[in-house]
């Protein structure tokens, strides 16, 4: 896949998540998509989207880099009122997202959950 096409796929995916259009976002993910993050992992697209529908994160995209089927996104994610600077690595296969790895400092999220 050309880097500009991979980048567009990820940006449309994130826009759909921001709009809480999980069905549209799901169309850009392979069924066996893997997610690995600081606070957990998911082994298929359905479990990932079940979580996204509950959490309803909002993504403020700051910078996007693409290299072939790999896309890196720097963004601020609003996690229930706590904005966290995050880096996401999206890997595509057959024009769909097959793997997402996300890293961020979890302390603000953990501190916010401890106050509740």
N, C-alpha and C positions, 0 to 999 in steps of 0.2 A: 504494500500500500504506500502511496506517496505520503510523505510527512504532512502535507497540507490537508489531505483527506482524513488522516488519523486525528489530527488536531481538530478538524471540524466535527468529527464524530464525537469526541470527548466533550467539546463545548456544547453541542446540541444535547448530549446526555445530561450534562450539569444544568443546563437551562431548564430541561424538563423536570429535574429534581427540584430546582428552585420554585418552579410553578406547581409543584406537587402533582405533576402528571406522571405518575409512576408507570402507567401502562406505556406511555410514549418512551420513557427512559428505558424500560425493560426491552424494548425493541432493539436497543443498541448493545445488549449484553448477550453473550453466549449462555446457554442453559447451565453449563458447568463452570461459570465464572467463579473465580476465587477472590476473596477479599481478606486482606491481612492488615490489621491496624494495631495501634498501641493498646487498645482496651479489649480486643477480641478479633475473631476471624469467622468467616462464613465460607462454606464449601460449595455453595451453589447460588445461582442468581435468585431463586425464589426466596431463600432465607434472607439474603441481602435486602431485597426489596420489601419484605415484611418489616424488617427493622427500619428501613428508610421511611416507610409510611408512618411508623410510630414516632420517629424522632424528628422528622420534618426539618432537617438541617437546611440552612441557607448559605450559599456559597458566594463570596465576593472574590471574583477571579482577579488576581494581581499580575500574573505572568504565565505564559504557556510556551513550552519548548517541545518540538517534535523531532524525532529521528527515526525514520522508517515507521515501524509499527509501535514505537514507544512514544508516549506523551507524558511530559512532566508538567504539573500545574502547581503553582504557588497560589494559595488562596487563604482568606480568612473565612473560617466556618463559624457560623452562629449556632452554637449548641445550647439551646434553651436559654438564650440571653447572655451566654458567655462566648465572646469572640476569641477564636484560637487560630494563630498562624499555623498553617499546615502545608505539607508538601505531599502531593499524590502522584504516584507512578502508575500510569494506565498502560497495559500491554494489550494489543489487539491481535486477533487471529480471524481470518476470513471476514474482515471489515467490521468485526464486533469486539467489544471489550471482553477479554478472557481472564484478566488478572488485574487487581487493584491493590497496591500497597500504599499505606498512608502513615506518615510519621508526624508527630507533634509533641509538644511538651504537655503532658496530661495534668499537671498540677492545678491550673485554673479550673478545669472541669471537676477534678476530685475535690477541690476546696469548695466549689459551689454545691456539689452534692452533699458534702458533709454539713453544710449550713441548713439544709432542709430537714 
